[in-house]
C-alpha cells in the first residue's frame, strides 16, 4: 500500500472516529506531499458538519482549502 493511500485511510478513520481537528492537520501534510485532493476536502467538510466542530477547527479547514487552491 502506498504512503498516499495509507494517509488517506488514516484521514478517513480520523473523520469517522471524531478526530476532525487531527484530520485537518494531517491533510495539510498530505497536500504538501501529494497536492490538493477534492475527495479529502469533501470528506473533511462532511465530518465537520456531522461533528458540529468548534469555530477554530472550521477556521483551520478554511485555511487548508485556501492554501491549496
KAHU-V829287 format. One line per field, one symbol per residue. burial: b if it has 24 or more other ideal C-beta (glycine too) atoms within 12 Angstrom, else e. A space follows every 50 residues. Layout:
burial=???
This chain:
burial=eeeeeebbebbbebbeeeebbebbbbbbebbeeeeebeebbebbbebbee bebeeebeebbeebbeeee
